[in-house]
Amino acid sequence: METFTKEVRKDVLKMIHNAKSGHPGGALSCIDILAVLYKKILNVPLEWDKSIDFKQRDRFVLSKGHASTALYATLAHLGYFSKDLLSGFRILGSKLQGHPSSRVNLAGIEVSTGSLGQGLSIAVGMALAMRLDNINSKVYVLLGDGEMQEGSVWESLMNANSQKLNNLVVIVDKNNLQIDGSVDEIKSLEPLDEKLKAFGFEVSQIDGHNYEEIEKALIEAKKSDKLCAIIANTIKGKGVSFMENNVSWHGKAPNDEQLKKALEELC
């Protein structure tokens, strides 16, 4: 798994460097979660348009859409589409837009996201529709902790509880930083676990870079018949020393020298 995530991290950095824009910090923090989710948990057919069981697939929503490079690179390394597409990230006319878009017919992208606070609302709607259609699969949604300052997130959590959507799994990438600084200093979410419990969720807290902890929490959530939320404690910029816990890397591209140094660290 570590070899896989290192290769994904390398591609994330190359994509952002090539585009001269992007969000490395929040992408690097969630790669380990995505790797375990896609390699161990999700039932999503590689043959995106041809599988006879396509309707019974699990769904994944990247609510923190600015971390799109992490999702794109993960999907490409798993064979959902060619790795050659990665070089087109944020290039005009490319299928790999700055935020995921379902309009470009790209395998693995369920819905357009990126306007923070809206992904959970979409996931709640998906979960409700799947229940009405007797689809016995789960919807997984990944949010950023800074994103959870949006009021629409809490409305969605309340609605999920009201509808008893036990086919919904909420994952929080809790890296403690957002574009303007510390989440706690800007608008604290604490105590996040108690708040989620008060909204009817069964909550687990894990190290978001420990593969075994991630897998255990996701397996338990997959088996559960209750609303589940996983708070994954992560490091913004994980894997690159000068990016880790450094808010200045929320939304900028590395230059040639910085890319070289970062890739050397990931070897």
C-alpha positions as CSV (number, residue, x, y, z in Angstrom):
1,M,0.0,0.0,0.0
2,E,2.8,2.4,0.8
3,T,4.4,2.0,-2.6
4,F,1.0,2.7,-4.2
5,T,0.4,5.9,-2.1
6,K,3.9,7.2,-2.8
7,E,3.4,6.8,-6.5
8,V,0.0,8.6,-6.2
9,R,1.6,11.4,-4.2
10,K,4.3,11.8,-6.9
11,D,1.7,12.1,-9.6
12,V,-0.3,14.7,-7.6
13,L,2.8,16.9,-7.3
14,K,3.7,16.5,-11.0
15,M,0.1,17.4,-12.0
16,I,0.0,20.5,-9.9
17,H,3.5,21.5,-11.0
18,N,2.6,21.0,-14.7
19,A,-0.6,23.1,-14.4
20,K,1.2,25.7,-12.2
21,S,-1.8,25.7,-9.9
22,G,-3.7,23.4,-7.6
23,H,-4.1,22.3,-4.0
24,P,-1.2,20.0,-2.9
25,G,-1.7,20.2,0.9
26,G,-5.3,18.9,1.1
27,A,-4.7,16.4,-1.7
28,L,-1.7,14.8,0.1
29,S,-3.5,14.6,3.3
30,C,-6.3,12.4,2.0
31,I,-4.4,10.0,-0.3
32,D,-4.1,7.2,2.2
33,I,-7.8,7.3,2.9
34,L,-8.6,7.1,-0.8
35,A,-6.1,4.3,-1.4
36,V,-7.6,2.0,1.3
37,L,-11.2,3.0,0.3
38,Y,-10.7,2.1,-3.4
39,K,-8.4,-0.9,-3.0
40,K,-10.1,-2.5,-0.1
41,I,-13.6,-1.3,0.4
42,L,-15.5,0.1,-2.5
43,N,-17.5,-2.1,-4.9
44,V,-17.1,0.0,-8.0
45,P,-16.6,-1.8,-11.3
46,L,-13.6,-0.8,-13.5
47,E,-15.7,-1.3,-16.6
48,W,-17.6,1.9,-15.8
49,D,-20.1,1.7,-18.6
50,K,-20.4,-2.1,-19.2
51,S,-20.8,-3.8,-15.9
52,I,-24.1,-5.7,-15.5
53,D,-24.0,-4.8,-11.8
54,F,-23.4,-1.1,-12.3
55,K,-26.5,0.1,-10.5
56,Q,-25.4,-1.9,-7.4
57,R,-22.1,-0.2,-7.1
58,D,-21.0,1.8,-4.1
59,R,-20.8,5.6,-4.6
60,F,-18.0,8.0,-3.6
61,V,-18.4,11.8,-3.4
62,L,-15.3,14.0,-3.0
63,S,-16.9,16.9,-1.3
64,K,-13.6,18.6,-0.9
65,G,-13.3,18.9,-4.6
66,H,-10.1,21.0,-4.6
67,A,-8.3,17.8,-3.7
68,S,-9.2,16.4,-7.2
69,T,-5.6,15.5,-8.0
70,A,-5.7,12.9,-5.2
71,L,-8.8,11.3,-6.7
72,Y,-7.6,11.5,-10.3
73,A,-4.3,9.9,-9.6
74,T,-5.8,7.2,-7.4
75,L,-8.3,6.3,-10.2
76,A,-5.7,6.3,-12.9
77,H,-3.3,4.0,-10.9
78,L,-6.2,1.6,-10.4
79,G,-7.0,1.5,-14.1
80,Y,-10.2,3.5,-14.3
81,F,-8.6,5.6,-17.0
82,S,-5.2,6.1,-18.6
83,K,-2.4,7.7,-16.6
84,D,-1.7,9.7,-19.8
85,L,-4.7,11.9,-18.9
86,L,-2.9,13.1,-15.7
87,S,-0.6,15.4,-17.7
88,G,-3.7,17.4,-18.8
89,F,-4.8,18.4,-15.3
90,R,-6.3,22.0,-15.4
91,I,-5.4,22.3,-19.1
92,L,-8.2,23.8,-21.2
93,G,-10.2,21.1,-22.9
94,S,-8.9,18.3,-20.6
95,K,-11.3,15.9,-18.8
96,L,-9.3,16.5,-15.6
97,Q,-10.7,19.8,-14.5
98,G,-9.6,21.6,-11.3
99,H,-12.6,20.1,-9.5
100,P,-14.2,16.8,-10.5
101,S,-16.9,17.1,-13.2
102,S,-19.4,14.5,-14.1
103,R,-20.1,16.3,-17.4
104,V,-16.9,15.0,-19.0
105,N,-17.8,11.3,-18.8
106,L,-14.8,10.3,-16.8
107,A,-14.8,6.8,-15.2
108,G,-15.1,7.0,-11.4
109,I,-16.5,10.5,-11.2
110,E,-20.0,10.3,-9.8
111,V,-20.8,14.0,-9.5
112,S,-19.4,17.5,-10.0
113,T,-18.1,18.9,-6.7
114,G,-15.9,21.7,-5.4
115,S,-18.3,24.3,-4.0
116,L,-17.5,23.5,-0.4
117,G,-20.4,22.3,1.8
118,Q,-22.4,20.8,-1.0
119,G,-20.9,17.4,-1.4
120,L,-22.6,16.0,1.7
121,S,-26.0,17.3,0.5
122,I,-25.5,15.4,-2.8
123,A,-24.4,12.3,-0.9
124,V,-27.5,12.4,1.3
125,G,-29.7,12.6,-1.8
126,M,-27.9,9.7,-3.4
127,A,-28.3,7.6,-0.3
128,L,-32.0,8.3,-0.1
129,A,-32.5,7.6,-3.8
130,M,-30.6,4.3,-3.5
131,R,-32.8,3.2,-0.6
132,L,-35.9,4.0,-2.6
133,D,-34.5,2.0,-5.5
134,N,-33.6,-1.0,-3.3
135,I,-29.9,-0.6,-4.0
136,N,-28.0,-2.3,-1.2
137,S,-24.8,-0.4,-1.4
138,K,-23.2,2.5,0.4
139,V,-22.5,6.2,-0.3
140,Y,-19.1,7.4,1.0
141,V,-18.4,11.1,1.2
142,L,-15.1,12.8,2.1
143,L,-15.2,16.2,3.6
144,G,-12.5,18.6,4.7
145,D,-12.6,19.9,8.3
146,G,-12.5,23.5,7.2
147,E,-15.4,22.7,4.9
148,M,-17.5,21.6,7.9
149,Q,-17.8,25.2,8.9
150,E,-20.5,25.5,6.2
151,G,-24.0,25.5,7.5
152,S,-25.3,23.3,4.7
153,V,-23.1,20.5,6.1
154,W,-25.0,20.5,9.4
155,E,-28.3,20.7,7.6
156,S,-27.3,17.6,5.7
157,L,-26.2,15.8,8.8
158,M,-29.5,16.6,10.4
159,N,-31.4,15.3,7.3
160,A,-29.4,12.1,7.2
161,N,-30.4,11.4,10.8
162,S,-34.0,12.3,10.2
163,Q,-34.1,9.9,7.2
164,K,-32.1,7.2,9.1
165,L,-29.7,6.8,6.1
166,N,-27.7,3.9,7.3
167,N,-26.2,3.5,3.8
168,L,-24.2,6.8,4.2
169,V,-20.7,6.9,5.5
170,V,-19.2,10.3,6.3
171,I,-15.4,10.6,6.3
172,V,-13.7,13.8,7.7
173,D,-10.2,14.6,6.5
174,K,-9.2,16.4,9.7
175,N,-5.9,18.1,8.8
176,N,-6.6,21.1,11.0
177,L,-5.7,23.7,8.4
178,Q,-7.7,25.7,5.8
179,I,-6.8,28.4,3.3
180,D,-6.5,31.2,5.9
181,G,-4.9,29.3,8.8
182,S,-5.8,27.0,11.6
183,V,-9.3,25.6,11.6
184,D,-9.5,26.0,15.4
185,E,-8.5,29.7,15.2
186,I,-10.9,30.6,12.4
187,K,-14.0,28.7,13.5
188,S,-13.5,25.8,15.8
189,L,-15.4,22.6,15.2
190,E,-14.6,21.1,18.6
191,P,-15.8,18.9,20.1
192,L,-16.4,17.4,16.6
193,D,-16.9,13.8,17.7
194,E,-19.6,14.8,20.3
195,K,-21.4,17.1,17.8
196,L,-21.6,14.2,15.2
197,K,-22.8,11.9,17.9
198,A,-25.5,14.4,18.8
199,F,-26.6,14.3,15.2
200,G,-27.2,10.6,15.5
201,F,-23.9,9.3,14.1
202,E,-21.8,6.4,15.3
203,V,-18.4,8.0,15.4
204,S,-14.8,6.6,15.2
205,Q,-11.6,8.5,15.3
206,I,-8.5,7.2,13.5
207,D,-5.0,8.0,12.3
208,G,-5.8,8.9,8.7
209,H,-2.4,7.7,7.6
210,N,-2.4,4.3,9.3
211,Y,-3.7,1.9,6.7
212,E,-4.8,-0.7,9.2
213,E,-6.8,1.8,11.2
214,I,-8.4,3.2,8.1
215,E,-9.4,-0.2,6.8
216,K,-10.8,-1.4,10.1
217,A,-12.9,1.8,10.5
218,L,-14.2,1.5,6.9
219,I,-15.0,-2.2,7.2
220,E,-17.0,-1.6,10.4
221,A,-18.9,1.3,8.7
222,K,-19.6,-0.9,5.7
223,K,-21.1,-3.6,8.0
224,S,-23.0,-1.2,10.3
225,D,-26.7,-0.7,10.1
226,K,-26.3,2.8,11.6
227,L,-25.3,6.2,10.4
228,C,-21.5,6.2,10.5
229,A,-18.9,9.0,10.6
230,I,-15.1,8.5,10.6
231,I,-12.9,11.4,11.8
232,A,-9.5,10.8,10.2
233,N,-6.7,12.8,11.8
234,T,-4.3,13.7,9.0
235,I,-1.4,15.9,8.2
236,K,-1.8,18.6,5.5
237,G,0.9,18.0,2.9
238,K,1.6,14.5,4.2
239,G,4.8,12.9,2.7
240,V,6.7,16.1,1.8
241,S,8.6,17.6,4.7
242,F,8.4,21.3,3.7
243,M,4.7,21.0,2.9
244,E,3.6,19.2,6.1
245,N,1.4,21.3,8.4
246,N,2.3,24.3,6.3
247,V,-0.8,26.3,5.4
248,S,1.1,28.2,2.6
249,W,0.8,25.0,0.6
250,H,-3.0,24.9,0.7
251,G,-3.2,26.2,-2.9
252,K,0.0,26.8,-4.8
253,A,2.2,24.8,-7.1
254,P,5.8,23.8,-6.4
255,N,8.5,25.2,-8.7
256,D,11.1,23.0,-10.4
257,E,13.4,22.9,-7.5
258,Q,10.7,22.2,-5.0
259,L,9.2,19.5,-7.1
260,K,12.6,17.8,-7.4
261,K,13.1,17.9,-3.7
262,A,9.6,16.6,-3.0
263,L,10.0,13.7,-5.4
264,E,13.3,12.7,-3.9
265,E,11.7,12.5,-0.5
266,L,9.0,10.2,-1.9
267,C,11.5,7.7,-3.4
